[in-house]
Each structure stands twice: as C-alpha cells, then as structure tokens.
C-alpha cells in the first residue's frame, strides 16, 4: 500500500468519525460598532470562546455596546464595552474570578492605548562623524619608517 492510498484511507476515516471543523478567523468575530469609553477587558478566555457567548453572559450587567473578541497581541482576551460606568463596575465585580467555558477569567478596566508621539528628526550628516576633516593621505613626510633618518 502506497503513501497516497494511506492518506486517502485516513481522510475517509476522518469523514466517517466526524466532520473536521473549518478554521474560523477570530478577527471576523468582532462587533462593527465603536466601543464606548466604559470598557472592561476579560482575560484568560479559551481560544474557542465566541463573541455571542460573551455578549450573552455580560448583558446581565447592563447594555452591551460592543464585544471585541480578537484583540491584537492577546488571543485570550476580549473587550466588552458598556453604555455607562455603573454597568462597567457591576460587570467587573460580578464576573472577576468566575468561569467561562471552563476557564477562570480576570475582568479589569480596559487599559487606555497610548498613541506614540513621533519625534521630528533633526537635519544633519548623521552617524556623528563630525565635519569630515580626517587625517588624509599624502600630506608631508611619512613618519615611522623605522630607520631613524
């Protein structure tokens, strides 16, 4: 039995055992609206936790404006924004340390993203080499012939 025949046999066994789930891009699992100023970050989530699950859990504490499941650089985090600060505080107190889909989550106020200020570059020659007045070559007698003349 060749390699190709074995691969086909394995594929048939997977189809019989159950459908292989298709990959879903987590970037597409976000609300389209802009988040409000009253936002909480939910950390420690499962990679498989969906936005709809979070929205259903967190709407018990108030009006959920947006849920951003995919946060760049933090795959286990989601940002949930509320319409008021009181709702946000209630969500932090009510959900911090609780389980969501088998994982204990940490709920905190979403940190403010600081925008880096671009520093203007000064004009110059660069690399700190000065004005370019080096020793040069061929000026005067050469020194160090070693003969003492």
JOPETA-V514516 format. One record per backbone hydrogen bond with DSSP energy under -0.5 kcal/mol. NH is the residue of the N-H (numbers start at 1). CO is the residue of the C=O. Records with the same first field share a line. If there is no record, write none. Layout:
NH=CO + CO
This chain:
6=2
7=3
8=4
9=5
10=6
11=7
12=8
13=9
14=10
15=11
16=12
17=13
18=14
21=19
25=23
28=25
29=26
30=28
31=67
38=82
39=37
40=80
41=108
42=78
43=41 + 106
45=76
49=46
54=50
55=51
56=52
57=53
58=54
59=55
60=57
61=58
62=59
64=62
65=63 + 81
66=81
68=79
69=29 + 67
71=69 + 74
72=70
74=71
77=74
78=42
79=68
80=40 + 78
81=66
82=38
83=63
88=84
89=85
90=86
91=87
92=88
93=89
94=90
95=91
96=92
97=105
98=95
100=103
103=100
105=98
106=43
108=41 + 106
110=39
114=112
116=114
129=126
132=129
134=132
140=138
